[in-house]
Amino acid sequence: MASLVVHVKNMQVAVEELKRAKILTDPTLKTQTILSLCKKIEEESSLLFQQLPLQQTPRPSPVKTPPIPVKPTPKKNFIPQPLVRPLQEPAVVEQVLTVPHTFSSVSFRILEKKEKERYIKELGIKKEELEDFVKIEKLKAKKKIKETKTADFTLYKPNQIGALANTFMKHFADDLIKKYPKFFKPLFDTFLKVNMNILSRSYVASILFFSLLAFPFFLLFLSVFWWMVNTVYPLSYFWVLGFSIFFALLTPPALYIYPASLIGDRQKAIKADLPFALVHMSAVAGSGAAPISIFELLAESDEYPELKKEIKKILNYVNLFGYNLSNALRNVAASTPSEELKELLNGMISTIETGGDLKGYLKEKADDALNIYRLDRKKRVEALGTFSEVYTSVLIASPLLLIITLAIINSIGGEIGGVSVRILAYLGVGIALPLLNLGFIFFLKTQSSGF
């Protein structure tokens, strides 16, 4: 009886080990362990059943039945044959363990030259192509080339000047904004249209920071200028102090107005880009693309620098803040400085929300914008022709006549208003004429911006 208990315990131990063997990671070791444990369990169970006492059950007594009469058959020469039964081998049951096929369970070996040639022939590729592919893969592994997907939105990057100003003036700027919100509201509204790479509160801190630095900067600069000029034309140092204070007081309002001065340049730049961007949008919409895909393709292009900033705002509203396209277009239309772009975005909102034909709408707007663009270019070319005539008469012919007149007066002898003719000639050629040319260039730049 003790041996039976030992066999049962051995079987229990083997079963527990079999459960633990399933956790093994090495496939070969796992298979060998499971097979050995199964064999051990089978041996223990066979030994256990051999030692169990078998109880003999009494066989039931046969029931006596009356004999059945058999009809006699004629006797023949009958040769009895031995009864041969085929020997049946006991069936051997093999336990097959299925191991999941993983990459780590596959054994690799180096192919021979003939095997390589046979495989290449079966695959129908050239040996040179295979070698080039292997070289490229090795190069990728060596340089660790990784494909990165560009983000569908842009993030704000801190401005270094703003960070420096915030270090010293952030608390003063916050206090001023809280005390005088109506004074700074126009500035903040302008920031929405200008799209400067600095936060509005940081810009207020920058105004305070540069206003403090303005007086010592201008004082140093004008002192150097005074020292250079004082040797020729003696001047009092009070002029240096007065101009330094004047420019220092002029710095805060100049910085306050500066963002508003950029709105006009942005309007002209967007207006110049919009006709060609509309042609691009019309072509994309004609291909059956989704409306958001139109703006994604425009954002990837570098042909519309100012318009691209407004397009990125739309993508930020959609991809970063979770707005739908209609609300994103509505927000950008409310903050854009261009009236043409605002009209376009509002029309797209109406077309999308009412289920209209966006392709037809963009096609019509593109044709209208190109016609307006052609007329505008024609007007500008005619205006430039007029400016060229003005420049020829005022800044080329007039200075020549003035120099000739002064030369005649100088040969006769005399002065004009008590000033020597030679000094007037020097002042006209050295100062007046360059200033007039610079002024005319600035005038042309402002009139032909975006040409």
C-alpha positions in Angstrom: 0.0 0.0 0.0 3.0 2.3 0.7 4.3 1.9 -2.8 0.9 3.0 -4.2 1.1 6.2 -2.3 4.7 6.8 -3.6 3.5 6.3 -7.2 0.6 8.7 -6.7 2.9 11.4 -5.2 5.4 11.0 -8.0 2.6 11.5 -10.5 1.4 14.7 -8.7 5.0 16.1 -8.7 5.3 15.3 -12.4 2.0 17.1 -13.1 3.1 20.2 -11.2 6.4 20.3 -13.1 4.4 19.9 -16.4 2.4 23.1 -15.5 5.6 25.0 -14.8 7.2 23.8 -18.0 4.7 25.6 -20.1 6.2 28.9 -19.0 9.6 28.2 -20.4 10.7 30.5 -23.3 13.2 28.3 -25.0 11.2 26.2 -27.5 13.7 23.3 -27.6 14.1 23.0 -23.8 10.3 23.3 -23.4 9.6 20.5 -25.8 12.2 18.1 -24.2 10.9 18.9 -20.7 7.3 18.2 -21.6 8.1 14.9 -23.3 10.2 13.6 -20.4 7.5 14.6 -17.9 4.7 12.9 -20.0 6.9 9.7 -20.2 7.4 9.8 -16.4 3.7 10.1 -15.8 3.0 7.2 -18.1 5.5 5.0 -16.3 4.2 5.8 -12.9 0.6 5.2 -13.9 1.5 1.8 -15.4 3.3 0.8 -12.2 0.4 2.0 -10.2 -2.2 -0.1 -12.1 0.1 -3.2 -12.0 0.1 -3.1 -8.2 -3.6 -2.5 -7.8 -5.4 -5.8 -6.7 -8.0 -6.9 -9.3 -11.2 -8.3 -8.0 -12.5 -11.4 -9.9 -16.2 -11.2 -10.5 -18.1 -14.6 -10.8 -19.1 -15.5 -14.3 -22.8 -16.2 -14.8 -23.8 -19.9 -15.4 -24.7 -20.7 -18.9 -28.3 -21.2 -19.7 -29.1 -24.6 -20.9 -31.0 -24.7 -24.2 -32.5 -27.7 -26.0 -30.4 -29.0 -28.8 -31.3 -27.9 -32.3 -31.7 -30.8 -34.7 -29.1 -30.6 -37.5 -29.7 -32.1 -40.9 -27.0 -34.6 -41.8 -24.8 -33.6 -44.8 -23.2 -36.1 -47.2 -19.6 -36.9 -46.3 -16.9 -35.7 -48.5 -13.1 -36.0 -48.5 -12.4 -33.1 -46.2 -8.8 -32.1 -45.3 -8.8 -29.9 -42.3 -6.6 -26.7 -42.6 -5.0 -25.1 -39.6 -6.5 -21.9 -38.5 -3.9 -19.1 -38.9 -4.6 -15.8 -37.3 -2.4 -12.8 -38.2 -0.5 -11.5 -35.3 -1.6 -8.0 -34.4 1.1 -5.7 -33.1 0.0 -3.5 -30.2 -0.8 0.0 -31.3 1.7 2.5 -30.1 0.2 5.8 -29.2 2.6 8.7 -29.7 1.9 12.0 -28.0 2.8 14.8 -30.4 3.3 18.2 -28.9 2.5 21.1 -31.2 4.9 24.0 -30.6 3.8 27.4 -31.9 6.0 28.5 -34.9 7.8 31.7 -34.0 10.7 33.5 -35.6 13.0 32.5 -32.8 12.2 28.8 -33.2 13.4 28.7 -36.8 17.0 27.6 -37.2 19.0 29.3 -40.0 21.9 28.0 -41.8 24.3 29.4 -44.4 23.3 28.3 -47.9 25.8 26.7 -50.2 26.7 28.2 -53.5 24.6 25.8 -55.6 21.6 26.4 -53.4 21.9 30.1 -53.7 22.0 29.9 -57.5 19.0 27.6 -57.5 17.0 30.0 -55.3 17.9 33.0 -57.4 16.9 31.2 -60.5 13.6 30.1 -59.0 12.8 33.7 -57.8 13.7 35.1 -61.2 16.0 37.9 -60.0 19.5 38.9 -60.9 22.5 38.5 -58.7 23.5 42.1 -59.1 20.0 43.3 -57.9 20.3 41.1 -54.8 23.7 42.5 -54.0 22.5 46.1 -54.4 19.5 45.3 -52.1 21.9 43.9 -49.4 24.1 46.9 -49.6 21.2 49.3 -49.2 19.9 47.4 -46.2 23.3 47.4 -44.6 23.6 51.1 -45.2 20.2 51.7 -43.6 21.2 49.6 -40.6 24.5 51.4 -40.2 23.1 54.9 -40.4 19.9 54.0 -38.5 17.6 55.6 -41.0 14.2 56.3 -39.5 11.1 57.5 -41.3 9.4 60.2 -39.3 5.9 61.5 -40.0 5.5 65.3 -39.9 3.1 66.6 -37.5 -0.2 67.9 -38.7 0.1 71.0 -36.6 2.6 73.6 -35.5 3.7 74.6 -32.0 4.8 78.0 -30.7 8.5 78.4 -30.3 9.6 80.8 -27.6 11.2 84.1 -28.7 14.6 84.8 -27.2 14.0 88.5 -27.0 10.7 88.0 -25.3 12.2 85.5 -22.9 14.9 88.1 -21.9 12.3 90.8 -21.5 10.1 88.5 -19.4 13.0 87.9 -17.0 13.1 91.5 -15.9 9.8 93.0 -16.8 7.1 90.3 -16.7 5.6 91.4 -13.4 5.4 95.1 -14.4 3.8 94.1 -17.7 1.2 92.0 -16.0 0.3 94.8 -13.6 0.0 97.3 -16.4 -2.3 95.0 -18.4 -4.5 94.4 -15.4 -4.8 98.1 -14.6 -5.3 99.4 -18.2 -7.0 96.6 -20.2 -8.7 99.0 -22.6 -5.4 100.6 -23.5 -3.8 97.3 -24.5 -6.8 95.8 -26.2 -6.1 97.4 -29.6 -2.6 96.0 -29.4 -3.8 92.5 -28.6 -6.4 92.7 -31.5 -3.6 93.7 -33.8 -1.5 90.7 -32.7 -4.1 88.3 -34.0 -3.8 89.8 -37.5 0.0 90.3 -37.6 1.0 86.8 -36.5 4.3 87.9 -34.8 6.5 85.2 -33.4 6.1 86.5 -29.8 3.3 86.4 -27.3 1.3 89.6 -26.7 2.2 89.8 -23.0 5.8 89.2 -23.8 5.7 92.1 -26.3 4.4 94.4 -23.6 7.3 93.3 -21.4 9.7 94.0 -24.4 8.3 97.5 -24.8 9.1 98.3 -21.1 12.5 96.6 -21.4 13.7 98.5 -24.5 12.2 101.8 -23.2 14.5 101.6 -20.2 17.5 100.8 -22.5 16.7 103.5 -25.0 18.1 106.5 -23.1 21.5 105.1 -22.3 21.8 103.7 -25.8 21.0 107.0 -27.6 23.1 108.9 -25.1 26.1 106.7 -25.9 25.5 106.8 -29.7 25.0 110.6 -29.8 28.0 111.2 -27.5 30.2 109.4 -30.0 28.7 111.4 -32.9 29.1 114.6 -30.9 32.8 113.8 -30.2 33.4 113.2 -33.9 31.6 116.4 -35.1 32.7 118.7 -32.3 36.1 119.1 -33.7 34.7 120.7 -36.9 31.5 122.3 -35.7 31.5 123.0 -32.0 28.1 122.1 -30.4 26.9 122.2 -26.9 26.5 118.9 -25.0 22.9 119.9 -24.1 21.9 119.0 -27.6 23.1 115.4 -27.0 21.0 115.2 -23.8 18.0 116.7 -25.4 18.0 114.4 -28.4 18.6 111.4 -26.1 15.6 112.2 -24.0 13.5 112.8 -27.1 14.3 109.5 -28.7 13.9 107.6 -25.4 10.4 109.1 -25.0 9.6 108.3 -28.7 10.5 104.5 -28.2 7.4 103.3 -26.3 4.8 104.7 -28.7 6.9 103.6 -31.7 7.0 100.0 -30.4 3.3 100.2 -29.6 2.4 101.2 -33.2 4.9 98.9 -34.9 2.6 95.7 -35.0 -0.1 97.8 -36.7 2.3 98.9 -39.4 2.8 95.3 -40.4 -0.8 94.7 -41.2 -0.7 96.5 -44.6 2.3 94.4 -45.8 0.5 91.2 -44.8 -2.6 92.3 -46.6 -0.7 93.0 -49.8 1.3 89.7 -49.6 -1.8 87.6 -49.1 -3.6 89.4 -51.9 -0.7 88.6 -54.2 -0.7 84.9 -53.3 -4.4 84.3 -53.3 -5.2 84.1 -57.0 -2.6 81.3 -57.6 -3.6 79.6 -54.4 -7.2 79.5 -55.6 -6.1 77.8 -58.8 -4.3 75.2 -56.7 -7.3 74.7 -54.4 -9.7 74.4 -57.4 -7.5 71.7 -58.9 -7.4 69.7 -55.7 -11.1 70.1 -55.1 -11.7 68.9 -58.7 -9.9 65.6 -57.9 -12.6 64.7 -55.3 -10.4 65.2 -52.3 -11.8 66.1 -48.9 -12.0 69.8 -48.0 -9.4 69.5 -45.2 -7.0 67.9 -47.7 -7.0 71.1 -49.7 -5.5 73.1 -46.8 -3.1 70.3 -46.0 -1.6 70.4 -49.5 -1.4 74.2 -49.4 0.4 74.0 -46.1 3.0 71.7 -47.6 3.8 74.1 -50.4 6.3 76.9 -50.0 4.9 79.0 -52.9 2.5 81.0 -50.6 4.6 82.2 -47.6 2.1 84.6 -46.0 -1.0 82.6 -46.9 0.6 79.5 -45.5 0.6 81.1 -42.0 -3.2 81.4 -42.2 -3.6 77.9 -43.5 -1.5 76.6 -40.6 -4.0 78.3 -38.2 -6.8 76.3 -39.8 -4.9 73.0 -39.4 -4.0 73.8 -35.8 -7.7 74.4 -35.0 -8.7 71.1 -36.6 -5.8 68.8 -35.6 -4.7 70.2 -32.3 -7.8 71.8 -30.7 -10.4 69.4 -32.2 -12.5 72.0 -34.0 -14.5 70.9 -37.1 -13.6 72.5 -40.4 -16.4 75.1 -40.4 -15.6 76.5 -37.0 -11.9 76.6 -37.8 -12.5 78.5 -41.0 -14.9 80.9 -39.1 -12.2 81.7 -36.5 -9.5 82.3 -39.1 -11.8 84.5 -41.1 -12.4 86.6 -38.0 -8.7 87.2 -37.4 -7.2 87.5 -40.9 -6.1 90.9 -42.1 -7.0 90.2 -45.8 -10.6 91.0 -46.8 -10.3 88.8 -49.9 -9.3 85.8 -47.8 -12.0 86.5 -45.3 -14.6 86.5 -48.1 -13.2 83.3 -49.5 -13.4 81.5 -46.1 -16.9 82.7 -45.4 -18.0 81.4 -48.8 -16.4 78.0 -48.2 -18.2 77.8 -44.8 -21.6 78.4 -46.5 -20.9 76.0 -49.3 -19.7 73.2 -46.9 -22.6 73.6 -44.4 -25.3 73.8 -47.1 -23.8 70.8 -49.1 -23.1 73.0 -52.1 -20.6 72.4 -54.9 -17.2 73.3 -53.5 -15.4 72.5 -56.7 -17.6 74.9 -58.7 -17.3 77.6 -56.0 -13.5 77.5 -56.0 -13.4 77.4 -59.8 -15.5 80.5 -60.0 -13.5 82.3 -57.3 -10.2 81.3 -59.1 -11.4 82.8 -62.4 -12.5 86.0 -60.8 -9.3 86.4 -58.8 -7.1 85.9 -61.9 -9.1 88.5 -63.8 -8.7 91.0 -61.0 -5.0 90.1 -60.7 -4.5 90.9 -64.5 -6.2 94.2 -64.2 -4.3 95.2 -61.1 -0.9 94.3 -62.8 -1.9 96.4 -65.7 -2.6 99.4 -63.5 0.6 99.0 -61.7 2.7 98.8 -64.9 1.1 102.1 -66.0 1.8 103.7 -62.7 5.4 102.6 -62.9 5.6 104.3 -66.3 4.4 107.6 -64.8 6.8 107.3 -61.9 9.7 106.8 -64.3 8.8 110.0 -66.1 8.7 111.9 -62.7 12.1 110.5 -61.7 13.6 111.5 -65.0 12.3 115.1 -64.8 12.8 115.7 -61.1 15.9 113.8 -60.1 17.9 113.7 -63.4 17.1 116.8 -65.4 16.5 119.2 -62.6 19.8 118.5 -60.7 21.7 119.0 -64.0 20.1 122.4 -64.6 20.8 123.4 -61.0 24.5 122.5 -61.3 24.8 124.5 -64.6 23.1 127.5 -63.0 25.3 127.4 -59.9 28.4 127.1 -62.2 27.4 130.2 -64.1 26.7 132.2 -60.9 30.0 131.1 -59.5 31.9 132.3 -62.6 30.2 135.7 -62.4 30.8 135.9 -58.7 28.3 136.4 -56.0 26.3 134.6 -53.3 22.8 133.3 -52.9 21.1 134.4 -49.6 24.5 135.1 -48.1 25.7 131.5 -48.7 28.6 130.8 -51.1 27.7 129.0 -54.3 30.3 126.4 -53.8 28.8 125.4 -50.4 25.3 125.2 -52.0 26.7 123.0 -54.7 28.3 120.7 -52.1 25.1 120.5 -50.1 22.9 119.8 -53.1 25.1 117.1 -54.5 26.3 115.5 -51.3 23.1 115.7 -49.2 19.9 116.8 -51.0 20.3 114.7 -54.1 21.0 111.4 -52.2 18.1 112.1 -49.8 15.7 112.7 -52.7 16.7 109.4 -54.3 16.3 107.5 -51.1 12.9 109.1 -50.6 11.8 108.2 -54.1 13.0 104.6 -53.7 11.0 104.3 -50.5 7.9 105.8 -52.2 8.2 103.2 -55.0 8.6 100.4 -52.5 5.4 101.3 -50.7 3.5 101.8 -53.9 4.7 98.6 -55.7 4.6 96.3 -52.7 3.7 92.8 -53.9 4.4 93.6 -57.6 
